[in-house]
Amino acid sequence: MSTRIFGSGIKRREDPRLITGEARYTDDIKLPGVLHMAVVRSPYAHANILGIDSAAAEAMDGVVAVFTGEDVDLAGIPTAWLIPDSDLKTPEHPALAKGKVRYVGDGVAIVLADDRYRAQDAADAVNVEYEELPAVIDPEEAAGEGAPLIHDDVEGNIAFKWAPFDKAASDAAFEAADVVVSERILQQRLLPTAMEPRAAMAQYNPATQELTLWCTSQNPHIHRFIISAVTGLNENKVRVIAPEVGGGFGSKIPCYPDEALVSWAAIKLGAPVKWTETRSENYLITIHGRDHVQHVEMAASNDGAIQGVRATVYAGMGGYLSTAAPGIPTILHGLLYVGPYTIDSVYCESIGVMTNGTPTDAYRGAGRPEATFLLERMIDKVADAIGMDPVEVRRKNLIPAFEDGYEVAAGLNYDSGDYSTAFEKALGMAGYDDFRAQQAAARAQGRYLGIGVTAYTEMCGLGPSQVAGAVGFQGGLWESATVRVTPTGKVQALIGASPHGQGSETTLAQIIADEIGFPVEDIEVVHGDTTETPMGWGTYGSRTTPVTGAALAHAARKLKEKARVLAAHLMEASVDDIEYADGSFSVKGSPDQAQSIQEVALMAHLAWNMPEGMDPGFEESQFYDPPNFVFPFGTHIAIVEVDAETGVIDLQRYIAVDDCGPQINPEIVAGQIHGGVVQGVAQALCEGVIYDDDGQLLTGTMQDYCMPKADMFPNFELGETVTPSPHHPVGVKGVGETGTIASTPTVYNAVLDALAPLGVKQIDMPLTSAKVWSAIQAGSANGGGN
Amino acid sequence: MWPNKFDYARAGSVDEALSLISDDGKFLAGGHSLLPVMKLRLDAPEQLVDIGRIPELSGISANGGLTIGATTTHDEIATSDAVQSMCSALASACGQVGDQGVRNFGTIGGNIAHADPASDPPTVLVACGATINIQGADGARSVSAQDFFVDLFETDLEDGELITGLSLPNCSDCQCAYVKFPHPASRYAIVGVAVCLKMDGGTCAQADVAVGGATVKAVKCAGAEAALAGTSLDDAALDAAAEAVKADIAEWLAGDIAYPEAYRQQMAGVFLKRAVAEATG
């Protein structure tokens, strides 16, 4: 029997350097002669720039240069997800504003100085004259009559309209239904808030014409691609390094003006240039997530069969279209309208709207939380409308178990699923049936308990490149990896993806160890440098384990095959007689004759005695393009109590049963679920961007923007089921976003369930105590729940 | 994150501090209110005079009442047996300021000089009748906490004056409590209520009540005090006090976009009841 490192909850190999402060982030890298860049940012959400006077700033001690949008000859920052059949407009996004600013924080000028403080002093001294224009933040309002026009070439502020489904069929389903429920759902803007703010530093060698850019990137190869396009440098002259990156949650996918500006300034001035975002800048300029106004309807029969779901979605894009922004409320959203249910009719019209907010883009879950929320919210409303228990409605509509492919009305082919098993397991853990009795007893004492149950599936492990092309993603979605073994039998696994806190250095090493028998501590996963690593499209969309993991598994299998042939040759045995176990190759029937994988690796390097036709060396590479997405699933349940006197919500229990196929490292899976749940619950309960009517960000610091805190949460009760993906070499599915996707509606529905006897039907997220309390007052004034 | 340029000097004594301070200068103690404001460039003093190591400004002494030096940290107050015994509500409030790191550095003098209306200690100081001791170039003076806090981030302190400490009456025969409804983002008080009750058997002989967080400054609440005094603190008295406290703070209300004034006013009533329950529990 071989022992398996796969499935073992070993400690994260990243953690010693992370928790002792020895990790080296972009800002930790010091270069001699570096210039510090400060950006003069617009204080207005929408204004014409009438003039910029930088004379005073330029005269200040230590200031090397001040540049404005007129000086910077970079190509515009591109949008890289061009949704087809949507009449997409891609307004120019200059690295520094030219003539007009479109959100608070839009860059207007840059100051380069020998010291960060002096750069900031000089930035404050740049005098910009503005003519303020009316601003619009709400996407539905921005798409309406009379809204201020943000880009001259984006008529009505509508950047795209995406509606790929059959409207007539959807209308027919709704007409035939017994009951139709509807709601206007606000998916509020969220701040991704990675622990490390963004940073960028560039150095240019004029003799070799090579640019090195260190930056906080989830996808350095995509950054290289875009920086090459924006600067005009050949791609092979651009090296992008993502050193340690302290989280991203999607916010470090896009290429921002700041990365382009340090590159441009480093070339222009012949000196290295560094920029590190402050937290205040991070909240102003780093992408925000969500920002949907959704008009949703669900059709059902009186016996609880869901017959259709449809929505019109106004998705706020902010002042410019960020790198992947158009793909989020469309491909990653509307295609998820079936969820784990047998819904035969879906319709989604998603309207991408320019606003005077910070640009939006992918934030953990990216489009899928917004879809899961609307489905789950509407199912609870259907249950209420037909007088059926919401669990019963879900149970009735779950897709039966399948092992290899299930095509749904939204067009996706789910890989595998066994929703009912996870659903019943979670209900059992929660004690659902008993809970309803406890709830009734509590209500009789004036206590308000509630329960929310979410069944979900989601699409991740992005994804087949052919699909990427068909949906307008301006790149592939494959990954590549090289497993390189040194003569002494130590392993470097070079990957194109770029993990930034997920623990992939551990889980990917476990995959290799499991395939080929090197001890996990002898395997280093190398990532984040476009010169050192093979091409890859990056770490996002819960894709690194499914896609890079598959590439590594295949590369390791190739190596194992080479090792088997070489071992047979060295032991003068037939390849067919070679047996493998735990990193050792032995000859069938003579177990004392064996070659360890390390011995084979050494002999492959020495190449003294190779079989006919075998090349020397011990290294294999694999490009891997997944044949399909992966579809993890599960059921989450929350139990809350609402203090009716204050509106404060106490999250008492949280149960999560998730199925991501076989778990490589259960501790890391649990960590991903914990973090995801926390972020999703925070959307329901406390996080939310607030702008005033002029487009000023009122939640610009953590004093006002409510980050979740540990004491808001109970100990999570986790369970699992294991349904392998049929198309993946080791059967795994992604788990980075499931917690975020499932938890928001779970907690929201629990709170609304608690408030039902008080006549509360709807509250916009986040469910702050003030809003809950006001809703209770209004509900009671209307005579309560009945 | 990047403060403006400033000069720095460290004073060894109160007299030296007063001689060093310039017109555009500020005293620096723990720095936990001042430095964040400077880093955000919301304030840009040209000079900081560090009073953090002046021995005479630090420490707690108990002699009939309590005397607390200006640079005494929140943690020292929260964990002081003397404070616990003579004014447990102040120990409680100081123990709820920020997190442990803030409490290890932040000082009571800096806290009240900053006069953040949502901070915890001022509410207790107003309820319990503290006196603020101040020294300036023209000598020393004292002012009641109630008069010291004037408005939002505004105190009775004149330019160049230094808070040297504060005095509190011995309240060991009272039942007092500070109860806070923390803002979920900042953990400052949405509303904080301090009560100090003198009980005579089952009857409340005297009640002192102050509210912060919901208001632009810590406000002494005479109406609520009157509603509680002379009662057995029964439900009717508590309901009356909860109504009265809303009137007491009506002219001083403060709020933010997420927790508006009206909500905070209501919560002052709810948390007054909870504070009384905690004090008498």
Chai-1 contact restraints between the chains, C-beta under 6 A:
chainA,res_idxA,chainB,res_idxB,connection_type,confidence,min_distance_angstrom,max_distance_angstrom,comment,restraint_id
A,Y117,B,W2,contact,1.0,0.0,6.0,A-B,restraint_1
A,Q120,B,W2,contact,1.0,0.0,6.0,A-B,restraint_2
A,T278,B,M1,contact,1.0,0.0,6.0,A-B,restraint_3
A,E645,B,V270,contact,1.0,0.0,6.0,A-B,restraint_4
A,T646,B,V270,contact,1.0,0.0,6.0,A-B,restraint_5
A,C686,B,P184,contact,1.0,0.0,6.0,A-B,restraint_6
A,I690,B,I257,contact,1.0,0.0,6.0,A-B,restraint_7
A,L698,B,I257,contact,1.0,0.0,6.0,A-B,restraint_8
A,Q703,B,S186,contact,1.0,0.0,6.0,A-B,restraint_9
A,D704,B,A185,contact,1.0,0.0,6.0,A-B,restraint_10
A,C706,B,P184,contact,1.0,0.0,6.0,A-B,restraint_11
A,C706,B,A185,contact,1.0,0.0,6.0,A-B,restraint_12
A,T768,B,A258,contact,1.0,0.0,6.0,A-B,restraint_13
A,A770,B,Y259,contact,1.0,0.0,6.0,A-B,restraint_14
A,A770,B,Y263,contact,1.0,0.0,6.0,A-B,restraint_15
